[in-house]
Amino acid sequence: MIRVLFFAKLRETLATPSLELAYAGDVAGLKRALSARGESWQQALTQDNILCAVNQQVATDEQLLKENDEVAFFPPVTGG
């Protein structure tokens, strides 16, 4: 099992802060699997600017996931 967290606008769009699921593969595959949940999931997770962290470290789509990993998706953060 992995734990997937959604922050900011993603949390609002997907109407869930987190979920747990059985998954083995990379971040790109996880995005595809989650996108298959429906149109709002697909639109939210296929945006070019969505960031991902695995175990609180910025990750790429090629990052492999393992049992008990925590994966977080969030929009870019801006400040001034």
mmCIF file of the N, C-alpha and C atoms, coordinates in Angstrom:
data_MODEL
# 
_entry.id   MODEL 
# 
loop_
_atom_site.group_PDB 
_atom_site.id 
_atom_site.type_symbol 
_atom_site.label_atom_id 
_atom_site.label_alt_id 
_atom_site.label_comp_id 
_atom_site.label_asym_id 
_atom_site.label_entity_id 
_atom_site.label_seq_id 
_atom_site.pdbx_PDB_ins_code 
_atom_site.Cartn_x 
_atom_site.Cartn_y 
_atom_site.Cartn_z 
_atom_site.occupancy 
_atom_site.B_iso_or_equiv 
_atom_site.pdbx_formal_charge 
_atom_site.auth_seq_id 
_atom_site.auth_comp_id 
_atom_site.auth_asym_id 
_atom_site.auth_atom_id 
_atom_site.pdbx_PDB_model_num 
ATOM 1   N N  . MET A 1 1  ? 0.836   -1.188 0.000   1.00 0.00 ? 1  MET A N  1 
ATOM 2   C CA . MET A 1 1  ? 0.000   0.000  0.000   1.00 0.00 ? 1  MET A CA 1 
ATOM 3   C C  . MET A 1 1  ? 0.876   1.244  0.000   1.00 0.00 ? 1  MET A C  1 
ATOM 4   N N  . ILE A 1 2  ? 0.412   2.247  -0.723  1.00 0.00 ? 2  ILE A N  1 
ATOM 5   C CA . ILE A 1 2  ? 1.026   3.565  -0.677  1.00 0.00 ? 2  ILE A CA 1 
ATOM 6   C C  . ILE A 1 2  ? -0.045  4.560  -0.254  1.00 0.00 ? 2  ILE A C  1 
ATOM 7   N N  . ARG A 1 3  ? 0.397   5.670  0.277   1.00 0.00 ? 3  ARG A N  1 
ATOM 8   C CA . ARG A 1 3  ? -0.532  6.731  0.664   1.00 0.00 ? 3  ARG A CA 1 
ATOM 9   C C  . ARG A 1 3  ? -0.327  7.886  -0.310  1.00 0.00 ? 3  ARG A C  1 
ATOM 10  N N  . VAL A 1 4  ? -1.430  8.371  -0.869  1.00 0.00 ? 4  VAL A N  1 
ATOM 11  C CA . VAL A 1 4  ? -1.376  9.462  -1.839  1.00 0.00 ? 4  VAL A CA 1 
ATOM 12  C C  . VAL A 1 4  ? -2.089  10.667 -1.229  1.00 0.00 ? 4  VAL A C  1 
ATOM 13  N N  . LEU A 1 5  ? -1.393  11.808 -1.217  1.00 0.00 ? 5  LEU A N  1 
ATOM 14  C CA . LEU A 1 5  ? -1.935  13.040 -0.656  1.00 0.00 ? 5  LEU A CA 1 
ATOM 15  C C  . LEU A 1 5  ? -2.152  14.056 -1.769  1.00 0.00 ? 5  LEU A C  1 
ATOM 16  N N  . PHE A 1 6  ? -3.198  14.853 -1.625  1.00 0.00 ? 6  PHE A N  1 
ATOM 17  C CA . PHE A 1 6  ? -3.505  15.911 -2.588  1.00 0.00 ? 6  PHE A CA 1 
ATOM 18  C C  . PHE A 1 6  ? -3.596  17.228 -1.835  1.00 0.00 ? 6  PHE A C  1 
ATOM 19  N N  . PHE A 1 7  ? -2.957  18.271 -2.374  1.00 0.00 ? 7  PHE A N  1 
ATOM 20  C CA . PHE A 1 7  ? -2.920  19.560 -1.702  1.00 0.00 ? 7  PHE A CA 1 
ATOM 21  C C  . PHE A 1 7  ? -3.527  20.667 -2.549  1.00 0.00 ? 7  PHE A C  1 
ATOM 22  N N  . ALA A 1 8  ? -3.956  21.705 -1.860  1.00 0.00 ? 8  ALA A N  1 
ATOM 23  C CA . ALA A 1 8  ? -4.452  22.952 -2.468  1.00 0.00 ? 8  ALA A CA 1 
ATOM 24  C C  . ALA A 1 8  ? -5.592  22.672 -3.448  1.00 0.00 ? 8  ALA A C  1 
ATOM 25  N N  . LYS A 1 9  ? -5.505  23.233 -4.645  1.00 0.00 ? 9  LYS A N  1 
ATOM 26  C CA . LYS A 1 9  ? -6.578  23.121 -5.639  1.00 0.00 ? 9  LYS A CA 1 
ATOM 27  C C  . LYS A 1 9  ? -6.863  21.663 -6.010  1.00 0.00 ? 9  LYS A C  1 
ATOM 28  N N  . LEU A 1 10 ? -5.845  20.817 -6.003  1.00 0.00 ? 10 LEU A N  1 
ATOM 29  C CA . LEU A 1 10 ? -6.071  19.401 -6.318  1.00 0.00 ? 10 LEU A CA 1 
ATOM 30  C C  . LEU A 1 10 ? -7.017  18.760 -5.306  1.00 0.00 ? 10 LEU A C  1 
ATOM 31  N N  . ARG A 1 11 ? -6.812  19.074 -4.045  1.00 0.00 ? 11 ARG A N  1 
ATOM 32  C CA . ARG A 1 11 ? -7.668  18.532 -2.983  1.00 0.00 ? 11 ARG A CA 1 
ATOM 33  C C  . ARG A 1 11 ? -9.114  18.951 -3.211  1.00 0.00 ? 11 ARG A C  1 
ATOM 34  N N  . GLU A 1 12 ? -9.315  20.208 -3.601  1.00 0.00 ? 12 GLU A N  1 
ATOM 35  C CA . GLU A 1 12 ? -10.661 20.716 -3.851  1.00 0.00 ? 12 GLU A CA 1 
ATOM 36  C C  . GLU A 1 12 ? -11.271 20.071 -5.098  1.00 0.00 ? 12 GLU A C  1 
ATOM 37  N N  . THR A 1 13 ? -10.502 20.004 -6.166  1.00 0.00 ? 13 THR A N  1 
ATOM 38  C CA . THR A 1 13 ? -11.000 19.445 -7.426  1.00 0.00 ? 13 THR A CA 1 
ATOM 39  C C  . THR A 1 13 ? -11.369 17.977 -7.297  1.00 0.00 ? 13 THR A C  1 
ATOM 40  N N  . LEU A 1 14 ? -10.536 17.212 -6.595  1.00 0.00 ? 14 LEU A N  1 
ATOM 41  C CA . LEU A 1 14 ? -10.759 15.769 -6.470  1.00 0.00 ? 14 LEU A CA 1 
ATOM 42  C C  . LEU A 1 14 ? -11.641 15.412 -5.276  1.00 0.00 ? 14 LEU A C  1 
ATOM 43  N N  . ALA A 1 15 ? -11.948 16.388 -4.452  1.00 0.00 ? 15 ALA A N  1 
ATOM 44  C CA . ALA A 1 15 ? -12.818 16.208 -3.284  1.00 0.00 ? 15 ALA A CA 1 
ATOM 45  C C  . ALA A 1 15 ? -12.312 15.129 -2.334  1.00 0.00 ? 15 ALA A C  1 
ATOM 46  N N  . THR A 1 16 ? -10.991 15.046 -2.208  1.00 0.00 ? 16 THR A N  1 
ATOM 47  C CA . THR A 1 16 ? -10.405 14.123 -1.249  1.00 0.00 ? 16 THR A CA 1 
ATOM 48  C C  . THR A 1 16 ? -9.010  14.602 -0.862  1.00 0.00 ? 16 THR A C  1 
ATOM 49  N N  . PRO A 1 17 ? -8.677  14.524 0.409   1.00 0.00 ? 17 PRO A N  1 
ATOM 50  C CA . PRO A 1 17 ? -7.338  14.931 0.821   1.00 0.00 ? 17 PRO A CA 1 
ATOM 51  C C  . PRO A 1 17 ? -6.291  13.832 0.615   1.00 0.00 ? 17 PRO A C  1 
ATOM 52  N N  . SER A 1 18 ? -6.747  12.563 0.633   1.00 0.00 ? 18 SER A N  1 
ATOM 53  C CA . SER A 1 18 ? -5.798  11.463 0.517   1.00 0.00 ? 18 SER A CA 1 
ATOM 54  C C  . SER A 1 18 ? -6.517  10.159 0.201   1.00 0.00 ? 18 SER A C  1 
ATOM 55  N N  . LEU A 1 19 ? -5.716  9.180  -0.171  1.00 0.00 ? 19 LEU A N  1 
ATOM 56  C CA . LEU A 1 19 ? -6.232  7.826  -0.347  1.00 0.00 ? 19 LEU A CA 1 
ATOM 57  C C  . LEU A 1 19 ? -5.084  6.851  -0.196  1.00 0.00 ? 19 LEU A C  1 
ATOM 58  N N  . GLU A 1 20 ? -5.419  5.611  0.092   1.00 0.00 ? 20 GLU A N  1 
ATOM 59  C CA . GLU A 1 20 ? -4.422  4.550  0.175   1.00 0.00 ? 20 GLU A CA 1 
ATOM 60  C C  . GLU A 1 20 ? -4.779  3.506  -0.861  1.00 0.00 ? 20 GLU A C  1 
ATOM 61  N N  . LEU A 1 21 ? -3.753  3.015  -1.544  1.00 0.00 ? 21 LEU A N  1 
ATOM 62  C CA . LEU A 1 21 ? -4.020  1.996  -2.548  1.00 0.00 ? 21 LEU A CA 1 
ATOM 63  C C  . LEU A 1 21 ? -2.804  1.117  -2.768  1.00 0.00 ? 21 LEU A C  1 
ATOM 64  N N  . ALA A 1 22 ? -3.064  -0.062 -3.290  1.00 0.00 ? 22 ALA A N  1 
ATOM 65  C CA . ALA A 1 22 ? -1.991  -0.984 -3.651  1.00 0.00 ? 22 ALA A CA 1 
ATOM 66  C C  . ALA A 1 22 ? -1.493  -0.560 -5.020  1.00 0.00 ? 22 ALA A C  1 
ATOM 67  N N  . TYR A 1 23 ? -0.200  -0.287 -5.113  1.00 0.00 ? 23 TYR A N  1 
ATOM 68  C CA . TYR A 1 23 ? 0.362   0.137  -6.388  1.00 0.00 ? 23 TYR A CA 1 
ATOM 69  C C  . TYR A 1 23 ? 1.854   -0.168 -6.404  1.00 0.00 ? 23 TYR A C  1 
ATOM 70  N N  . ALA A 1 24 ? 2.317   -0.695 -7.517  1.00 0.00 ? 24 ALA A N  1 
ATOM 71  C CA . ALA A 1 24 ? 3.740   -0.908 -7.748  1.00 0.00 ? 24 ALA A CA 1 
ATOM 72  C C  . ALA A 1 24 ? 4.051   -0.351 -9.130  1.00 0.00 ? 24 ALA A C  1 
ATOM 73  N N  . GLY A 1 25 ? 5.026   0.523  -9.219  1.00 0.00 ? 25 GLY A N  1 
ATOM 74  C CA . GLY A 1 25 ? 5.388   1.125  -10.489 1.00 0.00 ? 25 GLY A CA 1 
ATOM 75  C C  . GLY A 1 25 ? 6.004   2.483  -10.245 1.00 0.00 ? 25 GLY A C  1 
ATOM 76  N N  . ASP A 1 26 ? 5.961   3.328  -11.264 1.00 0.00 ? 26 ASP A N  1 
ATOM 77  C CA . ASP A 1 26 ? 6.552   4.652  -11.138 1.00 0.00 ? 26 ASP A CA 1 
ATOM 78  C C  . ASP A 1 26 ? 5.468   5.720  -10.992 1.00 0.00 ? 26 ASP A C  1 
ATOM 79  N N  . VAL A 1 27 ? 5.900   6.946  -10.765 1.00 0.00 ? 27 VAL A N  1 
ATOM 80  C CA . VAL A 1 27 ? 4.975   8.063  -10.560 1.00 0.00 ? 27 VAL A CA 1 
ATOM 81  C C  . VAL A 1 27 ? 4.104   8.270  -11.799 1.00 0.00 ? 27 VAL A C  1 
ATOM 82  N N  . ALA A 1 28 ? 4.696   8.176  -12.986 1.00 0.00 ? 28 ALA A N  1 
ATOM 83  C CA . ALA A 1 28 ? 3.921   8.364  -14.226 1.00 0.00 ? 28 ALA A CA 1 
ATOM 84  C C  . ALA A 1 28 ? 2.787   7.338  -14.312 1.00 0.00 ? 28 ALA A C  1 
ATOM 85  N N  . GLY A 1 29 ? 3.070   6.102  -13.959 1.00 0.00 ? 29 GLY A N  1 
ATOM 86  C CA . GLY A 1 29 ? 2.042   5.066  -13.976 1.00 0.00 ? 29 GLY A CA 1 
ATOM 87  C C  . GLY A 1 29 ? 0.959   5.324  -12.943 1.00 0.00 ? 29 GLY A C  1 
ATOM 88  N N  . LEU A 1 30 ? 1.355   5.850  -11.792 1.00 0.00 ? 30 LEU A N  1 
ATOM 89  C CA . LEU A 1 30 ? 0.375   6.197  -10.763 1.00 0.00 ? 30 LEU A CA 1 
ATOM 90  C C  . LEU A 1 30 ? -0.550  7.294  -11.266 1.00 0.00 ? 30 LEU A C  1 
ATOM 91  N N  . LYS A 1 31 ? 0.019   8.301  -11.924 1.00 0.00 ? 31 LYS A N  1 
ATOM 92  C CA . LYS A 1 31 ? -0.813  9.366  -12.496 1.00 0.00 ? 31 LYS A CA 1 
ATOM 93  C C  . LYS A 1 31 ? -1.814  8.787  -13.502 1.00 0.00 ? 31 LYS A C  1 
ATOM 94  N N  . ARG A 1 32 ? -1.348  7.869  -14.341 1.00 0.00 ? 32 ARG A N  1 
ATOM 95  C CA . ARG A 1 32 ? -2.258  7.243  -15.325 1.00 0.00 ? 32 ARG A CA 1 
ATOM 96  C C  . ARG A 1 32 ? -3.355  6.445  -14.624 1.00 0.00 ? 32 ARG A C  1 
ATOM 97  N N  . ALA A 1 33 ? -2.979  5.685  -13.604 1.00 0.00 ? 33 ALA A N  1 
ATOM 98  C CA . ALA A 1 33 ? -3.961  4.880  -12.870 1.00 0.00 ? 33 ALA A CA 1 
ATOM 99  C C  . ALA A 1 33 ? -5.000  5.770  -12.188 1.00 0.00 ? 33 ALA A C  1 
ATOM 100 N N  . LEU A 1 34 ? -4.556  6.853  -11.571 1.00 0.00 ? 34 LEU A N  1 
ATOM 101 C CA . LEU A 1 34 ? -5.493  7.756  -10.915 1.00 0.00 ? 34 LEU A CA 1 
ATOM 102 C C  . LEU A 1 34 ? -6.351  8.498  -11.934 1.00 0.00 ? 34 LEU A C  1 
ATOM 103 N N  . SER A 1 35 ? -5.773  8.843  -13.075 1.00 0.00 ? 35 SER A N  1 
ATOM 104 C CA . SER A 1 35 ? -6.516  9.540  -14.132 1.00 0.00 ? 35 SER A CA 1 
ATOM 105 C C  . SER A 1 35 ? -7.664  8.699  -14.661 1.00 0.00 ? 35 SER A C  1 
ATOM 106 N N  . ALA A 1 36 ? -7.540  7.388  -14.563 1.00 0.00 ? 36 ALA A N  1 
ATOM 107 C CA . ALA A 1 36 ? -8.591  6.484  -15.027 1.00 0.00 ? 36 ALA A CA 1 
ATOM 108 C C  . ALA A 1 36 ? -9.833  6.532  -14.130 1.00 0.00 ? 36 ALA A C  1 
ATOM 109 N N  . ARG A 1 37 ? -9.765  7.231  -12.998 1.00 0.00 ? 37 ARG A N  1 
ATOM 110 C CA . ARG A 1 37 ? -10.902 7.336  -12.084 1.00 0.00 ? 37 ARG A CA 1 
ATOM 111 C C  . ARG A 1 37 ? -11.999 8.265  -12.591 1.00 0.00 ? 37 ARG A C  1 
ATOM 112 N N  . GLY A 1 38 ? -11.710 9.040  -13.630 1.00 0.00 ? 38 GLY A N  1 
ATOM 113 C CA . GLY A 1 38 ? -12.742 9.919  -14.170 1.00 0.00 ? 38 GLY A CA 1 
ATOM 114 C C  . GLY A 1 38 ? -12.155 11.174 -14.760 1.00 0.00 ? 38 GLY A C  1 
ATOM 115 N N  . GLU A 1 39 ? -13.025 11.947 -15.390 1.00 0.00 ? 39 GLU A N  1 
ATOM 116 C CA . GLU A 1 39 ? -12.593 13.144 -16.104 1.00 0.00 ? 39 GLU A CA 1 
ATOM 117 C C  . GLU A 1 39 ? -11.924 14.174 -15.194 1.00 0.00 ? 39 GLU A C  1 
ATOM 118 N N  . SER A 1 40 ? -12.489 14.417 -14.015 1.00 0.00 ? 40 SER A N  1 
ATOM 119 C CA . SER A 1 40 ? -11.879 15.415 -13.132 1.00 0.00 ? 40 SER A CA 1 
ATOM 120 C C  . SER A 1 40 ? -10.487 14.966 -12.676 1.00 0.00 ? 40 SER A C  1 
ATOM 121 N N  . TRP A 1 41 ? -10.305 13.678 -12.444 1.00 0.00 ? 41 TRP A N  1 
ATOM 122 C CA . TRP A 1 41 ? -8.994  13.142 -12.066 1.00 0.00 ? 41 TRP A CA 1 
ATOM 123 C C  . TRP A 1 41 ? -8.011  13.312 -13.224 1.00 0.00 ? 41 TRP A C  1 
ATOM 124 N N  . GLN A 1 42 ? -8.464  12.997 -14.421 1.00 0.00 ? 42 GLN A N  1 
ATOM 125 C CA . GLN A 1 42 ? -7.600  13.110 -15.584 1.00 0.00 ? 42 GLN A CA 1 
ATOM 126 C C  . GLN A 1 42 ? -7.162  14.559 -15.793 1.00 0.00 ? 42 GLN A C  1 
ATOM 127 N N  . GLN A 1 43 ? -8.099  15.476 -15.744 1.00 0.00 ? 43 GLN A N  1 
ATOM 128 C CA . GLN A 1 43 ? -7.774  16.889 -15.941 1.00 0.00 ? 43 GLN A CA 1 
ATOM 129 C C  . GLN A 1 43 ? -6.819  17.395 -14.861 1.00 0.00 ? 43 GLN A C  1 
ATOM 130 N N  . ALA A 1 44 ? -7.040  16.990 -13.630 1.00 0.00 ? 44 ALA A N  1 
ATOM 131 C CA . ALA A 1 44 ? -6.217  17.472 -12.523 1.00 0.00 ? 44 ALA A CA 1 
ATOM 132 C C  . ALA A 1 44 ? -4.790  16.933 -12.586 1.00 0.00 ? 44 ALA A C  1 
ATOM 133 N N  . LEU A 1 45 ? -4.644  15.664 -12.926 1.00 0.00 ? 45 LEU A N  1 
ATOM 134 C CA . LEU A 1 45 ? -3.331  15.028 -12.828 1.00 0.00 ? 45 LEU A CA 1 
ATOM 135 C C  . LEU A 1 45 ? -2.516  15.038 -14.110 1.00 0.00 ? 45 LEU A C  1 
ATOM 136 N N  . THR A 1 46 ? -3.093  15.493 -15.206 1.00 0.00 ? 46 THR A N  1 
ATOM 137 C CA . THR A 1 46 ? -2.324  15.533 -16.447 1.00 0.00 ? 46 THR A CA 1 
ATOM 138 C C  . THR A 1 46 ? -1.839  16.947 -16.773 1.00 0.00 ? 46 THR A C  1 
ATOM 139 N N  . GLN A 1 47 ? -2.032  17.874 -15.873 1.00 0.00 ? 47 GLN A N  1 
ATOM 140 C CA . GLN A 1 47 ? -1.511  19.225 -16.075 1.00 0.00 ? 47 GLN A CA 1 
ATOM 141 C C  . GLN A 1 47 ? 0.021   19.185 -16.022 1.00 0.00 ? 47 GLN A C  1 
ATOM 142 N N  . ASP A 1 48 ? 0.644   19.952 -16.882 1.00 0.00 ? 48 ASP A N  1 
ATOM 143 C CA . ASP A 1 48 ? 2.109   19.956 -16.963 1.00 0.00 ? 48 ASP A CA 1 
ATOM 144 C C  . ASP A 1 48 ? 2.786   20.490 -15.712 1.00 0.00 ? 48 ASP A C  1 
ATOM 145 N N  . ASN A 1 49 ? 2.094   21.330 -14.969 1.00 0.00 ? 49 ASN A N  1 
ATOM 146 C CA . ASN A 1 49 ? 2.748   21.984 -13.837 1.00 0.00 ? 49 ASN A CA 1 
ATOM 147 C C  . ASN A 1 49 ? 2.498   21.312 -12.482 1.00 0.00 ? 49 ASN A C  1 
ATOM 148 N N  . ILE A 1 50 ? 1.871   20.149 -12.470 1.00 0.00 ? 50 ILE A N  1 
ATOM 149 C CA . ILE A 1 50 ? 1.636   19.446 -11.212 1.00 0.00 ? 50 ILE A CA 1 
ATOM 150 C C  . ILE A 1 50 ? 2.967   18.920 -10.672 1.00 0.00 ? 50 ILE A C  1 
ATOM 151 N N  . LEU A 1 51 ? 3.227   19.181 -9.412  1.00 0.00 ? 51 LEU A N  1 
ATOM 152 C CA . LEU A 1 51 ? 4.449   18.710 -8.769  1.00 0.00 ? 51 LEU A CA 1 
ATOM 153 C C  . LEU A 1 51 ? 4.165   17.469 -7.949  1.00 0.00 ? 51 LEU A C  1 
ATOM 154 N N  . CYS A 1 52 ? 5.210   16.675 -7.750  1.00 0.00 ? 52 CYS A N  1 
ATOM 155 C CA . CYS A 1 52 ? 5.061   15.446 -6.985  1.00 0.00 ? 52 CYS A CA 1 
ATOM 156 C C  . CYS A 1 52 ? 6.225   15.320 -6.015  1.00 0.00 ? 52 CYS A C  1 
ATOM 157 N N  . ALA A 1 53 ? 5.925   14.797 -4.840  1.00 0.00 ? 53 ALA A N  1 
ATOM 158 C CA . ALA A 1 53 ? 6.965   14.477 -3.864  1.00 0.00 ? 53 ALA A CA 1 
ATOM 159 C C  . ALA A 1 53 ? 6.728   13.052 -3.382  1.00 0.00 ? 53 ALA A C  1 
ATOM 160 N N  . VAL A 1 54 ? 7.801   12.317 -3.218  1.00 0.00 ? 54 VAL A N  1 
ATOM 161 C CA . VAL A 1 54 ? 7.736   10.970 -2.655  1.00 0.00 ? 54 VAL A CA 1 
ATOM 162 C C  . VAL A 1 54 ? 8.519   10.998 -1.353  1.00 0.00 ? 54 VAL A C  1 
ATOM 163 N N  . ASN A 1 55 ? 7.839   10.662 -0.282  1.00 0.00 ? 55 ASN A N  1 
ATOM 164 C CA . ASN A 1 55 ? 8.439   10.702 1.056   1.00 0.00 ? 55 ASN A CA 1 
ATOM 165 C C  . ASN A 1 55 ? 9.075   12.072 1.330   1.00 0.00 ? 55 ASN A C  1 
ATOM 166 N N  . GLN A 1 56 ? 8.342   13.114 0.949   1.00 0.00 ? 56 GLN A N  1 
ATOM 167 C CA . GLN A 1 56 ? 8.677   14.511 1.200   1.00 0.00 ? 56 GLN A CA 1 
ATOM 168 C C  . GLN A 1 56 ? 9.925   14.986 0.454   1.00 0.00 ? 56 GLN A C  1 
ATOM 169 N N  . GLN A 1 57 ? 10.261  14.306 -0.649  1.00 0.00 ? 57 GLN A N  1 
ATOM 170 C CA . GLN A 1 57 ? 11.352  14.724 -1.522  1.00 0.00 ? 57 GLN A CA 1 
ATOM 171 C C  . GLN A 1 57 ? 10.792  14.893 -2.930  1.00 0.00 ? 57 GLN A C  1 
ATOM 172 N N  . VAL A 1 58 ? 11.094  16.011 -3.581  1.00 0.00 ? 58 VAL A N  1 
ATOM 173 C CA . VAL A 1 58 ? 10.603  16.244 -4.937  1.00 0.00 ? 58 VAL A CA 1 
ATOM 174 C C  . VAL A 1 58 ? 10.991  15.054 -5.814  1.00 0.00 ? 58 VAL A C  1 
ATOM 175 N N  . ALA A 1 59 ? 10.021  14.599 -6.623  1.00 0.00 ? 59 ALA A N  1 
ATOM 176 C CA . ALA A 1 59 ? 10.223  13.397 -7.435  1.00 0.00 ? 59 ALA A CA 1 
ATOM 177 C C  . ALA A 1 59 ? 9.862   13.659 -8.890  1.00 0.00 ? 59 ALA A C  1 
ATOM 178 N N  . THR A 1 60 ? 10.427  12.864 -9.768  1.00 0.00 ? 60 THR A N  1 
ATOM 179 C CA . THR A 1 60 ? 10.110  12.917 -11.189 1.00 0.00 ? 60 THR A CA 1 
ATOM 180 C C  . THR A 1 60 ? 9.126   11.805 -11.522 1.00 0.00 ? 60 THR A C  1 
ATOM 181 N N  . ASP A 1 61 ? 8.606   11.827 -12.732 1.00 0.00 ? 61 ASP A N  1 
ATOM 182 C CA . ASP A 1 61 ? 7.684   10.780 -13.166 1.00 0.00 ? 61 ASP A CA 1 
ATOM 183 C C  . ASP A 1 61 ? 8.348   9.409  -13.196 1.00 0.00 ? 61 ASP A C  1 
ATOM 184 N N  . GLU A 1 62 ? 9.673   9.364  -13.298 1.00 0.00 ? 62 GLU A N  1 
ATOM 185 C CA . GLU A 1 62 ? 10.391  8.095  -13.377 1.00 0.00 ? 62 GLU A CA 1 
ATOM 186 C C  . GLU A 1 62 ? 10.660  7.458  -12.012 1.00 0.00 ? 62 GLU A C  1 
ATOM 187 N N  . GLN A 1 63 ? 10.370  8.202  -10.939 1.00 0.00 ? 63 GLN A N  1 
ATOM 188 C CA . GLN A 1 63 ? 10.619  7.692  -9.582  1.00 0.00 ? 63 GLN A CA 1 
ATOM 189 C C  . GLN A 1 63 ? 9.814   6.426  -9.338  1.00 0.00 ? 63 GLN A C  1 
ATOM 190 N N  . LEU A 1 64 ? 10.491  5.356  -8.927  1.00 0.00 ? 64 LEU A N  1 
ATOM 191 C CA . LEU A 1 64 ? 9.811   4.104  -8.600  1.00 0.00 ? 64 LEU A CA 1 
ATOM 192 C C  . LEU A 1 64 ? 9.237   4.195  -7.194  1.00 0.00 ? 64 LEU A C  1 
ATOM 193 N N  . LEU A 1 65 ? 8.052   3.627  -7.034  1.00 0.00 ? 65 LEU A N  1 
ATOM 194 C CA . LEU A 1 65 ? 7.372   3.639  -5.740  1.00 0.00 ? 65 LEU A CA 1 
ATOM 195 C C  . LEU A 1 65 ? 7.444   2.254  -5.116  1.00 0.00 ? 65 LEU A C  1 
ATOM 196 N N  . LYS A 1 66 ? 7.505   2.248  -3.794  1.00 0.00 ? 66 LYS A N  1 
ATOM 197 C CA . LYS A 1 66 ? 7.553   0.975  -3.078  1.00 0.00 ? 66 LYS A CA 1 
ATOM 198 C C  . LYS A 1 66 ? 6.562   0.991  -1.918  1.00 0.00 ? 66 LYS A C  1 
ATOM 199 N N  . GLU A 1 67 ? 6.364   -0.157 -1.343  1.00 0.00 ? 67 GLU A N  1 
ATOM 200 C CA . GLU A 1 67 ? 5.445   -0.323 -0.218  1.00 0.00 ? 67 GLU A CA 1 
ATOM 201 C C  . GLU A 1 67 ? 5.692   0.746  0.842   1.00 0.00 ? 67 GLU A C  1 
ATOM 202 N N  . ASN A 1 68 ? 4.611   1.329  1.345   1.00 0.00 ? 68 ASN A N  1 
ATOM 203 C CA . ASN A 1 68 ? 4.620   2.330  2.420   1.00 0.00 ? 68 ASN A CA 1 
ATOM 204 C C  . ASN A 1 68 ? 5.125   3.711  2.009   1.00 0.00 ? 68 ASN A C  1 
ATOM 205 N N  . ASP A 1 69 ? 5.331   3.944  0.723   1.00 0.00 ? 69 ASP A N  1 
ATOM 206 C CA . ASP A 1 69 ? 5.717   5.289  0.287   1.00 0.00 ? 69 ASP A CA 1 
ATOM 207 C C  . ASP A 1 69 ? 4.542   6.245  0.455   1.00 0.00 ? 69 ASP A C  1 
ATOM 208 N N  . GLU A 1 70 ? 4.884   7.509  0.674   1.00 0.00 ? 70 GLU A N  1 
ATOM 209 C CA . GLU A 1 70 ? 3.898   8.580  0.711   1.00 0.00 ? 70 GLU A CA 1 
ATOM 210 C C  . GLU A 1 70 ? 4.136   9.452  -0.520  1.00 0.00 ? 70 GLU A C  1 
ATOM 211 N N  . VAL A 1 71 ? 3.111   9.587  -1.333  1.00 0.00 ? 71 VAL A N  1 
ATOM 212 C CA . VAL A 1 71 ? 3.209   10.360 -2.561  1.00 0.00 ? 71 VAL A CA 1 
ATOM 213 C C  . VAL A 1 71 ? 2.289   11.565 -2.429  1.00 0.00 ? 71 VAL A C  1 
ATOM 214 N N  . ALA A 1 72 ? 2.825   12.744 -2.695  1.00 0.00 ? 72 ALA A N  1 
ATOM 215 C CA . ALA A 1 72 ? 2.038   13.970 -2.598  1.00 0.00 ? 72 ALA A CA 1 
ATOM 216 C C  . ALA A 1 72 ? 2.021   14.666 -3.947  1.00 0.00 ? 72 ALA A C  1 
ATOM 217 N N  . PHE A 1 73 ? 0.821   15.098 -4.361  1.00 0.00 ? 73 PHE A N  1 
ATOM 218 C CA . PHE A 1 73 ? 0.660   15.888 -5.575  1.00 0.00 ? 73 PHE A CA 1 
ATOM 219 C C  . PHE A 1 73 ? 0.199   17.278 -5.174  1.00 0.00 ? 73 PHE A C  1 
ATOM 220 N N  . PHE A 1 74 ? 0.815   18.298 -5.791  1.00 0.00 ? 74 PHE A N  1 
ATOM 221 C CA . PHE A 1 74 ? 0.449   19.663 -5.458  1.00 0.00 ? 74 PHE A CA 1 
ATOM 222 C C  . PHE A 1 74 ? 0.771   20.600 -6.612  1.00 0.00 ? 74 PHE A C  1 
ATOM 223 N N  . PRO A 1 75 ? 0.038   21.706 -6.683  1.00 0.00 ? 75 PRO A N  1 
ATOM 224 C CA . PRO A 1 75 ? 0.325   22.693 -7.732  1.00 0.00 ? 75 PRO A CA 1 
ATOM 225 C C  . PRO A 1 75 ? 1.588   23.464 -7.371  1.00 0.00 ? 75 PRO A C  1 
ATOM 226 N N  . PRO A 1 76 ? 2.183   24.122 -8.344  1.00 0.00 ? 76 PRO A N  1 
ATOM 227 C CA . PRO A 1 76 ? 3.369   24.933 -8.046  1.00 0.00 ? 76 PRO A CA 1 
ATOM 228 C C  . PRO A 1 76 ? 3.050   25.998 -6.997  1.00 0.00 ? 76 PRO A C  1 
ATOM 229 N N  . VAL A 1 77 ? 4.015   26.313 -6.207  1.00 0.00 ? 77 VAL A N  1 
ATOM 230 C CA . VAL A 1 77 ? 3.856   27.319 -5.161  1.00 0.00 ? 77 VAL A CA 1 
ATOM 231 C C  . VAL A 1 77 ? 4.512   28.606 -5.639  1.00 0.00 ? 77 VAL A C  1 
ATOM 232 N N  . THR A 1 78 ? 3.783   29.691 -5.481  1.00 0.00 ? 78 THR A N  1 
ATOM 233 C CA . THR A 1 78 ? 4.353   30.982 -5.838  1.00 0.00 ? 78 THR A CA 1 
ATOM 234 C C  . THR A 1 78 ? 4.350   31.891 -4.626  1.00 0.00 ? 78 THR A C  1 
ATOM 235 N N  . GLY A 1 79 ? 5.165   32.841 -4.649  1.00 0.00 ? 79 GLY A N  1 
ATOM 236 C CA . GLY A 1 79 ? 5.208   33.769 -3.519  1.00 0.00 ? 79 GLY A CA 1 
ATOM 237 C C  . GLY A 1 79 ? 5.798   35.092 -3.972  1.00 0.00 ? 79 GLY A C  1 
ATOM 238 N N  . GLY A 1 80 ? 5.790   36.022 -3.079  1.00 0.00 ? 80 GLY A N  1 
ATOM 239 C CA . GLY A 1 80 ? 6.326   37.315 -3.470  1.00 0.00 ? 80 GLY A CA 1 
ATOM 240 C C  . GLY A 1 80 ? 6.801   38.095 -2.302  1.00 0.00 ? 80 GLY A C  1 
# 
